[in-house]
């Protein structure tokens, strides 16, 4: 749900991450008609791109966003889950049902998908 809608440097909810085991917010981008969007990160986008915290960028975008992150982490994976989660405790959201849908090698560009 967090990625949906249009926003620029907007506060988006993160259920759980490698940074924090409980719900928190970070500033992301998903601007209308901007091909490199969405940008999804562990922290606010402005400080994540040079600290290795970008999780996803669209349309094969390269530049420093990818070059400083993908090689550092050996690439990136995108997982989705089709089942609805109706729990208040984030620790219960890891209950399975995840499917790997995309892998990006540790190079200098994000996946060419057009998720915008």
Protein Blocks (a to p, Z undefined) as FASTA:
>chain_A
ZZgccdehiacddfbdfkbccdcdddddddehiakbccddfbdfklmmmnopafbdcehi
gcjmlmmmmmmnopacddddfbdcddfblklmmngjiacfbdcddbfbdcfbdfZZ
